[in-house]
């Protein structure tokens, strides 16, 4: 017997002897108790496992139900939907017409780690999106990232067709798209947004600069509808202005054209157009020429419209009156340059005649009386040498000579040597007609009281009265005849500026403008139009401002004045009344 067996026998004997009444026949009793105990433990363990699995499945089921009841935009690996769905405020005109609003759309995305077959996925997507960049999409689907945009802002039909393809790893994210019901009608004022619904031009950018962009950056924006932003624009007048500008550009085969209608008492912009323009619903299509806002972000030598400011400067200085005369018989020769009149009268001219005949010689002599320093100070005071302040982000700084010499003052007096924007020329023109108050232009509603509080007096009221007389005088007797509208007493000043071509002024390329006010006896609105390099087959003189820019003013006023509530004045015989001074 082995050593191990002997030990087992000894232990067994000891066990029986210790039991007292036990005997060999009772050996089965402890073994049966052990089996029963093990069976109970096994059943307990199985019950615990079953309960655990049931609990896990209940949790999973509960989560599935939760996901099933949740909004689709919360089931995604690309962050909160609210950040992408953030609203922008509607933009309205002064009468409540919608200029810009948000519409709901969806964008297509992929989770590359879930894509089974990138080649097949690209092939299927191409059947719905035929202009898809196959190579680019394939690379996105094969990338190691967990999220890739494939196409932003799909149509409902495209979404439905892609859903029907059933491609694993492809999904849609709800977004908002900016919609401009008027298309290009007010594109340079309203501006546009990028694909992420962030303003990048015009009043859309201004809205973001007021804090909307900062809130979006830190995730504080939401899908809640925001208070609309109302502009000063009158969509009816805006339509008329654009219609006239587009027609003029086509008629005269020009490079560009534009115009503005402004309230002289409040500085509100009622309408403004720069053409070529673009459709903010498809901004990329206008990237070549249409994005350029020539009214506020383009500077030009404004030609003889500047004679309005030179004349006002001379009158306001007290050194010149309407009764004064200047010798315009001979050209002015200075610094190797000869200053002469385009249609010279070769005689002494009164101040109204200098304005009427647009005499360069007479205007230069009035500027000379004021002096170089006074000339520069006046143009600065009236806002023509400083960057214009307004809500529109696209505003360009005017240009002027680094050093003003006498030759500079002479040429600037009749509109050459200083380049400024057409919009700020209109703003300065309003100050000549509204009693002498320079009011910063605004694209937001503004009351006359608010404007008065923010205005600066730049000329005497008597000077403003004299300028209204000269504007009307020129419309009746001078180059502004084609701008007249019966009953509305239009007054204005033409400007035909030779453009610089290859470093020299060319009389074959003009920048034409017309600065007008109506009704001129008590002006309510300023209208400025321009047309860049107009062409005509009617011979010399037909492409001047009086025959191109002035008729544009006529068309704008005749169509928009009734909408603006300006009542015409007629005599008892039905003829238009002329205001006398």
Secondary structure, DSSP 4 states (H G I P E B T S, - for coil): --HHHHHHHHHHHHHHHHHSS--GGGTHHHHHHHHHHHHHHHHHHHHHHHHHHHHHHHHHHHHHHHHHHS-GGGS-SS--HHHHH-----EE-TTS-EEEEEEEEEEEEE-GGG-S-HHHHHHHHHHH-TT--HHHHHHHHTSS-S-EEEEEEE-HHHHHHHHHH--TTEEEEEEEEEE-TTGGGGHHHH--B-TTS-B-SHHHHHHIIIIIHHHHHTT---SSPPPPEEBS--HHHHHHHHHHHHHHHHHHT-SEEEEEEEETTT-BEEEEEEES---GGGGGGGTTTTT--HHHH-EE--GGGHHHHHHHHHHHHTS--TT-EEE-SS-EEETTEEE--TT---SEEEHHHHHHHT-HHHHHHHHHHH-HHHHHHHHHHTTSSSPPPSS-S--PPPB--SS--HHHHHHHHTT-S-BEEHHHHHHHHHHHHTTSEE---BSB---HHHHHHH-EE-S-HHHHHHHHHHHHHHHHHSTTGGG--TTS--EEEEEEEEEEETTEEEEEEEEEEEEEEESGGG--EEEEEEEES---SS-TTTTSHHHHHHHHHHHHHHHHTTTTTPPP-B-TTSPBPPP--
